[in-house]
Amino acid sequence: MNEHIAKRRVRAAKALAERGIDAFLLTPSSDLTYLSGYRIFPSERLTCLVLTARGEAKLLVPVLEAPRARAAQTGIPLVTWSETEDPIARVRELVGDATSLALADQMWAAFVLPFARTFARARLVTASEVLRPLRMRKDDEELAALREAATAADRAFERLSRDVRFSGRREHEVARDLTALLLEEGHEEVKFCIIASGPNGASPHHETGERVIEDGDVVVCDFGGTVRGYTSDITRTLFVGKGSVPDEVRRVHDTVRRAQEAGYAAARRGAAAQEVDRAARRTIGEAGYAEKFLHRTGHGIGLDGHEHPYLVEGNAEPLEPGMTFSIEPGIYLDGKFGVRIEDIVALADGGPEPLNRADRGLARVR
């Protein structure tokens, strides 16, 4: 992986030079991980990857975290600072009199403001202005990790729908079981686990809670985590109990499933990202639920759960092979239930490759 990451730094440095930007300043974030392989939590102690347009890289870390940084074996020279030193000044030593700098998008204001004062004459831009085109197109290592994450999520869902009891249990109890399944199936970390039952399913980002799931409920299950740092994200909708599925539930679920298929059909090389959204939205609108589709059709995915490209009206960016994104239409009937079906796909020359293979039907659970 280090060789792949070193090649990323070469491409990133070239992109800096082409834009007349002197260096990246990347604090803990997926951008830092993308260009170094180093993962560290953000804190009040400055960690910063400095990558110049000449391709020179240094990783500035607090001295107490140097052992952790060395263990990561990034291949990047370390620069340490002690508790009594000014880390901003150390960055200034590494960068010199820069006229333009690209700062990590998620950099804390506690660092942005001191950098702005220290480099008062420099133009400051977000790192995504440079890295976005690079990060959107995944390399082979990234695609392999995303496939592994999606497959692990599929296995967890299959066990959830087969082995876990829903009826008579609270949402958070089912979410706890699902979290355990995700970890057992190979996830390093569970990022989110939405179990939205009955009327709660009409809230796309419902906070899993105390509601007791009942027979006859529709349950939206949206969950994901990380494998080798790359993210899974899948949504399936379930029906609880042995009773007959109401016609309205069947109709809505069928509409969402057809909308997703329309999104798949529109996701082709060279198509504008918004065309996927339009295709899914058209199917839902024709069924009479246009106002009940409350969100964009998809988002990119990789080191971050949500990243470019976004499949939404107004984004005319062409889709290209190597891009990975969700296709996740939904219908949300306030006070009743919701339905969402979500897969992660990787775009290839011949079209979208679904990374999630779990059954998309309206599965019945006990």
C-alpha positions in Angstrom: 0.0 0.0 0.0 2.9 2.4 0.7 3.9 2.3 -3.0 0.4 3.2 -4.0 0.3 6.0 -1.5 3.7 7.4 -2.6 2.3 7.5 -6.2 -0.6 9.5 -4.9 1.7 12.0 -3.4 3.5 12.4 -6.7 0.2 13.1 -8.4 -1.0 15.4 -5.7 2.3 17.4 -5.8 1.9 17.7 -9.6 -1.6 19.0 -9.1 -0.4 21.6 -6.6 2.2 22.8 -9.1 -0.3 23.0 -11.9 -2.5 25.3 -9.7 0.3 27.4 -8.4 -0.1 26.3 -4.8 3.0 25.9 -2.7 2.0 23.1 -0.3 -0.7 21.1 1.4 -1.2 21.5 5.1 -3.2 18.4 6.2 -4.3 17.8 9.7 -6.0 14.5 10.8 -8.6 13.7 8.2 -9.2 11.4 5.3 -7.0 13.7 3.2 -4.0 13.1 5.5 -4.7 9.4 5.4 -5.1 9.4 1.6 -1.6 10.9 1.1 0.2 9.2 4.0 -1.6 6.1 5.2 -1.5 7.5 8.7 -4.6 7.5 10.8 -4.8 9.6 13.9 -7.6 11.2 15.9 -7.8 15.0 15.7 -6.8 16.8 19.0 -5.5 20.1 20.3 -2.0 18.9 19.6 -1.1 19.6 16.0 -0.4 16.7 13.6 0.2 18.0 10.1 1.3 16.5 6.8 3.2 19.0 4.8 3.5 18.1 1.1 5.0 20.7 -1.2 4.6 21.2 -4.9 8.1 19.9 -5.3 7.0 16.6 -3.9 8.8 17.0 -0.5 6.8 15.5 2.3 7.2 15.8 6.1 4.9 14.6 8.9 4.8 16.9 11.9 3.7 15.1 15.0 3.7 15.7 18.8 6.7 14.0 20.3 4.4 11.8 22.5 2.8 10.4 19.3 6.1 9.8 17.5 6.2 6.1 18.4 2.7 5.6 16.9 3.7 7.5 13.7 6.8 5.4 13.3 4.8 2.2 13.8 2.6 3.3 10.8 5.7 3.0 8.5 4.5 5.7 6.2 7.9 6.2 4.6 7.6 10.0 5.3 10.2 11.7 7.4 8.9 12.7 10.9 9.3 16.1 12.4 8.4 16.2 16.1 7.5 19.1 18.5 7.5 19.1 22.2 4.9 20.5 24.6 6.8 23.8 25.0 7.3 24.4 21.3 5.0 26.3 18.9 4.0 23.7 16.2 2.7 26.5 13.9 6.2 27.9 13.8 7.6 24.5 13.0 5.3 24.3 10.0 6.5 27.8 8.9 10.0 26.4 9.0 9.0 23.6 6.6 7.0 25.7 4.2 9.0 29.0 4.1 7.4 32.1 2.6 4.5 30.4 0.9 2.2 32.5 -1.3 -0.6 29.9 -1.5 -1.5 26.9 0.7 -4.1 24.2 0.6 -5.6 23.4 4.0 -7.4 20.2 5.0 -11.2 20.7 4.6 -11.8 19.5 8.1 -9.1 21.4 9.8 -10.1 22.9 13.2 -10.5 26.6 13.4 -8.0 26.4 16.3 -5.4 25.7 13.6 -6.9 27.6 10.6 -6.8 31.0 12.3 -3.1 30.7 13.5 -2.1 29.5 10.0 -3.9 32.5 8.5 -2.0 34.9 10.9 1.3 33.2 10.3 0.9 33.1 6.5 -0.9 36.4 6.3 0.2 37.1 2.8 -0.7 33.7 1.4 -3.8 32.7 -0.4 -5.5 29.9 1.5 -7.7 27.3 -0.3 -9.4 24.1 0.7 -7.4 20.9 -0.1 -10.4 19.4 -1.9 -9.9 21.9 -4.7 -6.8 20.0 -5.6 -7.5 16.5 -4.2 -11.1 16.1 -5.2 -10.4 14.9 -8.8 -7.8 12.5 -7.5 -9.8 11.0 -4.7 -13.0 10.6 -6.8 -11.3 8.0 -9.0 -10.3 5.0 -6.8 -7.2 3.0 -7.5 -7.1 -0.8 -7.4 -6.2 -1.0 -3.7 -9.1 1.3 -2.8 -11.6 -0.7 -4.9 -10.5 -3.9 -3.3 -11.1 -2.5 0.1 -14.5 -1.1 -0.8 -15.5 -4.5 -2.3 -14.4 -6.2 0.9 -16.3 -3.7 3.1 -19.5 -4.1 1.0 -19.3 -7.9 1.1 -18.9 -7.8 4.8 -21.9 -5.6 5.2 -23.9 -8.0 2.9 -23.0 -10.9 5.2 -24.1 -9.0 8.3 -27.4 -8.1 6.7 -28.1 -11.7 5.7 -27.5 -12.8 9.3 -29.6 -9.9 10.6 -32.6 -10.9 8.4 -32.2 -14.6 9.1 -31.2 -14.8 12.8 -32.2 -11.6 14.7 -35.7 -11.2 16.2 -37.3 -7.8 15.6 -40.8 -8.1 17.0 -41.2 -7.1 20.6 -37.7 -5.6 20.9 -36.6 -2.0 20.9 -34.8 -0.4 18.0 -31.6 0.1 19.9 -31.6 -3.6 20.9 -31.7 -4.7 17.2 -29.0 -2.1 16.4 -26.8 -3.6 19.1 -27.1 -7.0 17.5 -26.4 -5.6 14.1 -23.3 -3.8 15.3 -22.0 -7.0 16.7 -22.6 -8.8 13.4 -20.8 -6.1 11.4 -17.7 -6.5 13.7 -17.9 -10.3 13.5 -18.0 -10.1 9.7 -14.8 -8.1 9.4 -15.5 -4.4 10.0 -12.9 -2.7 12.1 -15.4 0.0 13.2 -19.1 0.6 12.9 -19.8 4.1 11.9 -23.6 4.2 12.0 -26.5 1.8 12.5 -30.0 3.2 11.8 -33.0 0.9 12.7 -36.1 3.0 11.9 -39.3 1.1 12.6 -42.9 2.0 11.7 -43.4 5.8 11.5 -39.8 6.4 12.4 -38.9 5.0 9.0 -40.3 8.2 7.4 -37.2 10.1 8.9 -34.3 9.3 6.6 -31.7 9.9 9.3 -33.7 8.6 12.3 -31.8 8.3 15.6 -32.3 4.7 16.6 -34.2 4.8 19.9 -36.6 3.2 22.4 -39.6 2.4 20.1 -40.7 -1.2 20.4 -40.9 -2.9 17.0 -44.3 -4.6 16.4 -45.6 -7.2 14.0 -46.7 -5.4 10.8 -44.0 -2.8 11.0 -41.9 -1.7 8.1 -38.3 -1.3 9.2 -35.6 0.7 7.4 -32.1 -0.6 8.2 -29.2 1.7 7.1 -25.7 0.8 8.4 -22.0 0.9 7.6 -18.5 0.8 9.0 -14.9 0.5 7.8 -12.7 -2.3 6.4 -9.1 -1.3 5.9 -10.2 2.3 6.5 -12.8 2.2 3.6 -16.5 2.6 4.2 -19.5 0.3 3.7 -23.0 1.8 3.4 -26.1 -0.3 2.7 -29.8 0.1 3.3 -32.5 -2.5 3.1 -36.2 -2.4 4.1 -37.8 -5.2 6.1 -41.3 -6.3 7.0 -42.0 -7.7 10.5 -44.2 -10.7 11.2 -46.2 -13.4 9.3 -49.2 -11.2 8.4 -50.0 -10.1 4.9 -48.0 -7.1 3.6 -50.3 -4.1 3.0 -50.8 -3.2 -0.6 -49.5 0.3 0.0 -46.2 -1.1 1.4 -45.8 -3.4 -1.5 -46.5 -0.5 -4.0 -44.0 1.8 -2.3 -41.3 -0.8 -2.0 -41.8 -1.8 -5.7 -41.6 1.9 -6.7 -38.3 2.4 -4.8 -36.8 -0.7 -6.3 -37.7 0.3 -9.8 -36.3 3.8 -9.1 -33.0 2.3 -8.1 -32.9 0.2 -11.2 -33.5 3.4 -13.2 -30.6 4.9 -11.4 -28.4 2.0 -12.3 -29.4 2.3 -15.9 -28.5 6.0 -16.0 -25.1 5.5 -14.3 -22.9 5.3 -17.4 -19.5 6.6 -18.3 -19.8 10.3 -19.3 -23.3 10.7 -17.9 -23.8 13.8 -15.7 -24.1 12.9 -12.0 -27.5 14.6 -12.0 -28.8 12.2 -14.6 -28.8 9.4 -12.1 -30.8 11.5 -9.7 -33.2 12.5 -12.4 -33.8 8.9 -13.5 -34.6 7.7 -10.0 -36.7 10.8 -9.3 -38.7 10.4 -12.5 -39.7 6.9 -11.6 -40.9 7.9 -8.2 -42.7 11.0 -9.5 -44.6 8.9 -12.1 -45.8 6.8 -9.2 -47.2 9.9 -7.5 -44.6 10.1 -4.7 -42.4 13.0 -6.0 -42.8 15.0 -2.8 -41.9 12.0 -0.7 -38.4 11.6 -2.0 -36.6 13.9 0.4 -32.9 13.5 -0.5 -30.4 13.2 -3.3 -30.1 9.8 -5.0 -26.5 9.2 -4.0 -23.1 10.2 -2.7 -19.5 9.2 -3.3 -17.8 6.9 -0.8 -14.3 5.9 0.1 -12.3 6.9 3.1 -15.2 9.1 4.0 -18.8 7.9 4.1 -19.9 10.9 2.1 -17.6 12.4 -0.5 -17.7 13.4 -4.2 -19.3 12.8 -6.5 -22.8 13.7 -5.3 -25.7 12.4 -7.4 -28.0 15.4 -7.2 -29.7 17.9 -9.4 -27.3 20.7 -10.4 -24.2 18.4 -10.5 -23.3 18.2 -14.2 -19.9 16.6 -13.4 -19.4 13.6 -15.8 -19.2 10.1 -14.2 -15.9 8.3 -14.9 -14.6 4.8 -14.3 -13.1 4.4 -10.9 -15.8 6.5 -9.2 -17.7 4.8 -6.4 -21.0 6.0 -5.1 -24.4 5.0 -3.6 -27.7 4.7 -5.5 -30.3 5.0 -2.8 -33.8 6.3 -3.7 -36.4 6.4 -1.0 -40.0 7.3 -0.2 -41.1 8.6 3.2 -44.7 8.7 4.2 -45.0 10.9 7.3 -46.7 9.1 10.2 -46.7 5.8 8.4 -43.4 4.3 7.2 -40.5 4.7 4.9 -38.7 2.6 2.3 -35.1 3.0 1.1 -32.9 0.7 -0.9 -29.2 1.5 -1.1 -26.2 -0.1 -2.8 -22.7 1.0 -3.3 -21.5 0.7 -6.9 -18.2 1.1 -8.7 -18.3 2.6 -12.2 -16.5 0.6 -14.8 -16.2 1.1 -18.6 -19.2 -1.1 -19.2 -21.4 0.4 -16.5 -22.0 0.3 -12.7 -20.7 -2.8 -10.8 -22.8 -3.3 -7.7 -20.6 -3.9 -4.7 -23.6 -4.9 -2.5 -25.3 -8.1 -3.6 -27.7 -8.6 -0.7 -31.3 -9.3 -1.7 -33.1 -6.1 -2.5 -36.6 -7.6 -2.0 -38.9 -6.8 0.9 -37.5 -9.4 3.3 -39.8 -10.7 6.1 -38.3 -11.0 9.6 -39.8 -12.3 12.8 
